[in-house]
Amino acid sequence: MSTHDTNPLNIGIDVTTGVTTGVTTDFTTGDVASAEVTASHPTPSNIASRHLSSHAKRLGPVFDHLDALTDERSVFEHALYAVPRPEHGYCVDDAARALVVTCREPQPKLAVLRMHDRYLDFVLAALGSDGSCRNRMSIDGRWRDEPGLGDWWGRAVWGLGIAAVHSPVVGQRARALAGFRIAAQKRSPFARAMTFAALGAGELLRGRPGEPAALALLRDAVPIIDGAPVSASWPWPEPRLRYANAAVVEALLLAGEGLRDKAVSARGIELLTFLMRVETCQSHLSVTPVSGRGPSDLGPGFDQQPIEVAAIADACATAYRVTTDPRWLAGINLAWRWFLGDNDSATPMFDPTTGGGYDGLQLSGRNLNQGAESTLAMLSTAQHVRRVQELR
């Protein structure tokens, strides 16, 4: 279908040829060049795109599918193909991700503003007075779990930290900051939860330098996030790559910046360099599948998740901002090309007509369901690429 083969953003990709212009990097060697980049193997996106009209170059991010997944409470977690599945309810994990994405829109339309307000309300309603957080709500508005400190708590802290600085309305920023301060009283024993929380604390410090709750959280998060390397050949702080791995990198980069700790920043760059080497194959991303990846695992692996690709784009964007090293712009480019179809299955991973993201990359193609997590991962990556284009 041609609707899966367009380039819906003005991001430096010529949709008539499938060529991306700009900085490129061989992540296996670290060599940087300024050149034209073609897909490493023919993909549907660069074959069918030759037949597209030039107006496709000027389209922007499409929020239609996210809007369709969102009702008066929040965003539905699951979809059957493109149809929302209200029976599965809502979760803070996705509402917090959606809060981050809607905060990043520089000139949000009314639909995005409406969605943003609902996501903020949902995340704040999930917080307990002690800072712990519920995650799942049924369609009838009842919470289905007890407050806890799992990944959802970390993502709530992340979303609130960003909203405290970037929400479009002053009152929303004040409410988000109050919520952040409540949630940041707690510490999770789980490394990934602290990773996500550190993302919110680090972003908040960029807008509110010296914020005590954010500084304290970052100081406590770093030793939990970054354990001892497994070995000299496997510098990652865990024996296996798991999920949203690049979030670990971004958290360290933000912590190094916020705490003014050059050693933490350098560790973040070391891990990002390692991760890009492990997750790049023949000039395209070949990311860690749901089963994880260890030192002895050979790729490619499936089911690859869009959240892994979006985390790479996030980390590379932060790395570029901190270092101005152009190789990290190439990392963002690789992430977007993965969604366009330059991946291990040569399959586009979103519908540019609606902005719906597909739930997983499989050996034979893609999971056709378009849930919230995958849709938000694609939109987040697209937002980074738009910023890259604005630099040129």
Residue pairs with C-beta under 8 A, 6 or more apart in sequence:
2 48
2 51
2 52
3 351
3 352
3 353
4 44
4 45
4 348
4 350
4 351
4 352
5 44
5 45
5 47
5 48
5 49
5 52
5 341
5 348
6 15
6 49
6 52
6 56
6 59
6 352
7 13
7 15
7 45
7 49
7 56
7 57
7 340
7 352
8 56
8 59
8 60
8 61
8 62
8 352
8 355
8 382
9 59
9 60
9 61
9 382
9 385
9 386
9 389
10 57
10 58
10 59
10 60
10 386
10 389
11 336
11 382
11 385
11 386
11 388
11 389
12 20
12 21
12 22
12 385
12 388
12 389
12 392
13 19
13 20
13 21
13 336
13 340
14 20
14 21
14 57
15 49
15 52
15 56
15 57
16 49
16 50
16 52
16 54
17 46
17 49
17 50
18 38
18 39
18 43
18 45
18 46
18 47
18 49
18 50
19 36
19 37
19 38
19 46
20 36
20 37
20 38
20 333
20 337
21 36
21 37
22 34
22 37
22 329
22 330
22 333
22 388
22 392
23 32
23 33
23 34
23 326
23 327
23 329
23 330
23 333
24 32
24 33
24 34
24 35
24 37
24 330
24 333
25 31
25 32
25 33
25 326
25 327
25 330
25 331
26 283
27 273
27 276
27 277
27 280
27 327
27 330
27 331
28 277
28 280
30 273
30 327
32 326
32 327
32 330
34 326
37 283
37 333
38 46
39 45
39 46
39 284
39 337
39 341
39 342
40 282
40 283
40 284
40 342
41 282
41 284
41 342
41 346
42 346
43 340
43 341
43 342
43 343
43 346
43 347
43 348
44 341
44 346
44 347
44 348
45 340
45 341
45 342
45 348
46 340
46 341
49 56
59 352
60 386
61 105
61 355
61 379
61 382
61 383
61 386
62 352
62 353
62 354
62 355
63 109
63 111
63 112
63 115
63 355
63 379
64 353
64 354
64 355
65 82
65 351
65 354
65 355
65 356
65 357
65 370
65 375
66 75
66 98
66 101
66 115
66 355
66 372
66 375
66 376
66 379
67 111
67 115
68 82
68 84
68 354
69 75
69 76
69 79
69 84
69 371
69 372
69 375
70 76
70 98
70 115
70 118
71 86
72 118
73 90
73 118
73 122
73 137
73 141
74 90
74 94
74 95
74 98
74 118
74 119
74 121
74 122
74 137
75 90
75 94
75 95
75 98
75 115
75 119
75 372
76 84
76 85
76 86
76 88
76 89
76 90
76 372
77 85
77 88
77 89
77 90
77 91
77 93
77 94
77 371
77 372
77 373
78 84
78 85
78 88
78 369
78 371
78 372
79 85
79 356
79 369
79 370
79 371
79 372
80 369
81 368
81 369
81 370
82 351
82 354
82 356
82 370
86 139
87 139
89 136
89 137
89 138
89 139
89 144
90 122
90 136
90 137
91 135
91 136
91 137
91 152
92 122
92 123
92 126
92 133
92 134
92 135
92 136
92 152
92 153
92 155
92 156
93 135
93 151
93 152
93 155
93 373
94 372
94 373
94 376
95 119
95 122
95 123
95 126
95 159
96 119
96 123
96 152
96 155
96 156
96 158
96 159
96 160
97 155
97 159
97 372
97 373
97 376
97 377
97 380
98 115
98 119
98 372
98 376
99 116
99 119
99 120
99 123
99 159
99 160
99 162
99 163
100 158
100 159
100 162
100 380
101 376
101 379
101 380
101 383
102 108
102 112
102 113
102 115
102 116
102 119
103 116
103 159
103 162
103 163
103 166
103 167
104 166
104 380
104 383
105 112
105 383
108 116
108 168
113 168
116 167
116 168
116 172
117 172
119 159
120 159
120 163
120 167
120 172
120 175
120 176
122 137
123 156
123 159
123 160
123 179
124 160
124 175
124 176
124 179
126 133
126 134
126 135
126 137
126 143
126 152
126 156
127 133
127 156
127 179
127 182
127 183
128 134
128 147
129 182
130 147
130 185
130 186
131 182
131 183
131 184
131 185
131 186
132 147
132 148
132 149
132 153
132 186
133 147
133 148
133 149
133 152
133 153
133 156
133 183
134 143
134 145
134 146
134 147
134 148
134 152
135 145
135 148
135 150
135 152
136 143
136 144
136 145
137 143
137 144
138 144
149 186
149 187
149 188
149 189
149 190
149 193
150 188
150 190
150 193
151 190
151 192
151 193
151 196
153 183
153 186
153 188
153 193
153 197
154 188
154 190
154 192
154 193
154 194
154 195
154 196
154 197
155 196
156 179
156 183
157 180
157 183
157 184
157 196
157 197
157 200
157 201
157 217
158 196
158 197
158 199
158 200
158 203
159 176
159 200
160 176
160 177
160 179
160 180
160 183
160 200
161 176
161 180
161 199
161 200
161 201
161 202
161 203
161 204
161 214
162 200
162 203
162 204
163 172
163 173
163 176
164 173
164 176
164 177
164 180
164 204
164 207
164 208
165 173
165 203
165 204
165 206
165 207
165 208
166 173
166 207
167 173
167 176
177 204
177 208
180 200
180 204
180 213
180 214
181 213
183 197
184 197
184 201
184 213
184 214
184 216
184 217
185 213
187 194
187 217
187 220
188 194
188 197
189 224
191 224
191 225
191 227
191 237
191 238
191 248
192 242
192 243
192 244
192 247
194 220
194 221
194 224
194 225
194 251
195 221
195 225
195 244
195 247
195 248
195 251
196 247
196 251
197 217
197 221
198 217
198 218
198 221
198 222
198 225
198 251
198 254
198 255
199 247
199 250
199 251
199 254
200 214
201 213
201 214
201 215
201 217
201 218
201 221
201 254
201 255
201 258
202 214
202 218
202 251
202 253
202 254
202 255
202 257
202 258
203 254
204 211
204 214
205 211
205 214
205 215
205 218
205 254
205 257
205 258
206 254
206 257
206 258
208 214
214 258
215 258
215 259
218 254
218 255
218 258
218 259
219 259
221 251
221 255
222 252
222 255
222 259
222 261
222 264
225 237
225 248
225 251
225 252
225 255
226 237
226 248
226 252
226 264
226 267
227 237
227 238
228 237
229 235
229 236
229 237
230 236
230 237
230 238
230 239
230 295
231 295
233 295
234 295
235 270
235 271
235 274
236 245
236 271
236 274
236 275
237 248
237 271
239 294
240 292
240 293
240 294
241 275
241 278
241 288
241 292
241 293
241 294
242 288
242 292
243 288
243 290
243 292
243 305
243 307
243 308
244 307
244 308
244 311
245 275
245 279
245 288
245 308
245 311
246 272
246 275
246 308
246 311
246 312
246 314
246 315
246 316
247 311
247 314
247 315
248 271
249 268
249 271
249 272
249 275
249 315
249 319
250 268
250 311
250 314
250 315
250 318
250 319
251 268
252 264
252 265
252 267
252 268
252 271
253 265
253 268
253 269
253 272
253 315
253 318
253 319
253 322
254 318
255 261
255 264
255 268
256 262
256 263
256 264
256 265
256 266
256 267
256 268
256 322
257 265
257 322
265 322
268 319
269 319
269 323
272 315
272 316
272 319
272 328
272 331
275 312
275 315
276 312
276 331
278 288
278 293
279 285
279 286
279 287
279 288
279 308
279 312
280 286
280 334
281 299
281 300
281 344
284 334
284 337
284 338
284 342
284 343
284 344
285 309
285 312
285 334
285 335
285 337
285 338
285 342
285 343
286 299
286 300
286 301
286 304
286 343
286 344
287 304
287 305
287 308
287 309
287 312
287 338
288 301
288 304
288 308
289 300
289 301
289 302
289 303
289 304
289 305
290 303
290 304
290 305
290 360
291 301
293 299
293 301
299 344
300 344
302 344
302 345
302 360
302 361
302 362
302 363
303 360
303 361
303 362
303 367
304 343
304 344
304 360
304 361
305 359
305 360
305 361
305 373
305 374
305 377
306 339
306 349
306 357
306 358
306 359
306 360
306 361
306 373
306 374
306 377
306 378
307 373
307 374
307 377
309 335
309 338
309 339
309 377
309 381
310 335
310 376
310 377
310 378
310 380
310 381
312 331
312 334
312 335
313 331
313 332
313 335
313 336
313 380
313 381
313 384
313 385
314 380
314 384
315 331
316 328
316 329
316 331
316 332
316 335
316 384
317 328
317 332
317 384
317 387
319 325
319 328
319 331
320 326
320 328
320 329
320 332
329 388
329 391
332 381
332 384
332 385
332 388
333 385
333 388
334 342
335 381
335 384
335 385
336 381
336 382
336 384
336 385
337 343
338 349
339 348
339 349
339 350
339 357
339 378
339 381
339 382
340 348
340 349
341 347
341 348
341 349
343 349
343 361
344 361
344 363
345 361
345 362
345 363
345 364
345 365
345 366
347 361
347 365
347 366
348 366
349 357
349 358
349 361
349 366
349 374
349 378
350 356
350 357
350 358
350 375
350 378
351 358
351 370
354 370
355 375
355 378
355 379
356 370
356 375
357 370
357 374
357 375
357 376
357 377
357 378
357 379
358 366
358 367
358 368
358 369
358 370
358 374
359 366
359 367
359 368
359 369
359 370
359 371
359 373
359 374
360 366
360 367
360 374
361 367
